[in-house]
Amino acid sequence: MDQFSRPIDPMESTIELRKKSRQQNINDALFKQRTNEVHAYLARWVYEFGVPFNAINNDGFKRSSSRYQLREPLLKQEVEKTKQSMKEQEEEWKSNGCSLMTDAWSDRNWRSIMNLCVNCRAGTCFIASIESSEEAHTAKYIFEYVDKYIGEIGSGNVIQVVTDNASNNMAAAKLLKVKRPNIFWTSCATHTLNLILEGIGNFLSPLIQHIIEKAKALTIFIYAHHTTLALMRKFTRKKKIVRPGVTRFASSFLTLQHILEKEEKLKHMFLSKEWGESYQIIVSQAFWMNIAMCVELFKLLVKVLRLVDGDWCPSMAFVYGDIKEAKSEIIRICKDVKDTYEPILEIIDSKIKGRLDSPLHLTAYLLNPYFFLQR
């Protein structure tokens, strides 16, 4: 920080410094003023750009680069480094193939943007982005956009195109199938799993919605008051009962799961009639039985959702098998009552049909020793 606050002259002799000792108090005052100004500029930059406070402690931050270094040599170095990284990925594309992934979204100014990324064993890299607010995202438009970059990457290198399940994407898949029959068009597994969960949730709406609303009332009551929140943290040893998930439905499931895990601790907390409605909810045996049933019913499907949404391992070889196991578990939970489990399985089958049961998924499942050696 000193280098920005006061000039240092290495040619200045000790004698000359002594002559200036009388001005020390004035220099100290100026130094403090300049230091405060630099701190203020730095703080403003941190606040304006949302830089995490702990980033300031990073060793790389302590010796900052000049504007010229950032604009010229360092920028060129990063460009070359990125190009080299791309070359390594391109070699991987040629050796083992890759997946082309599309994503459409709108920014805060409601501009429609489409991104293209390529994923392979070496990682994921950004390929292109287009601002397409003035263009309708028709099947033909999406197909032409994707097909253009398949040509640039090399049609022999692309194994599949991954998109969400929107109708225009599904129609674009048919157009691609005509031109490039050897390339799969795969639905986003996370989106499909969320559709399954929401479909089952809607089917069981009277029960599910009733339980979720009660759980929400309980959590709102606890989190809205400092006293009850402090009590909950005391009894649960500072563990939370509200957990964000991958999707809105997953968040509801995780909240139910964490409430169930802390059943006894929450009951101890509410052993008083002064809690009114929340007291009645928390001591209701039917409430806990229904939560347990909901958690059991959705547990394996949410596990699959976490698998496909995470980056810790490739999920293609596990999706179909895990859904198959989830269906068997749902039959067990429903105690083999066909009228109970059959509508749920029909929802699952209707959502995965043409999305997660493609030849690519089935081949990956059949070649995965996990589902066969464990038996």
Secondary structure, 3 states (H helix, E strand, C coil): CHHHHCCCCCCCCHHHHHHCHHHHHHHHHHHHHHHHHHHHHHHHHHHHHCCCHHHHHCHHHHCCCCHHHHHCHHHHHHHHHHHHHHHHHHHHHHHHCEEEEEEEEECCCCCEEEEEEEEECCEEEEEEEEECCCCCCCHHHHHHHHHHHHHHHCCCCEEEEEECCCHHHHHHHHHHHHHCCCCEEEECHHHHHHHHHHHHHHHCHHHHHHHHHHHHHHHHHHHCCHHHHHHHHHHCCCCCCCCCCCCHHHHHHHHHHHHHHCHHHHHHHCCCHHHCHHHHHHHCHHHHHHHHHHHHHHHHHHHHHHHHHCCCCCCHHHHHHHHHHHHHHHHHHCCCCHHHHHHHHHHHHHHHCCCCCCHHHHHHHHCCCHHHHCC
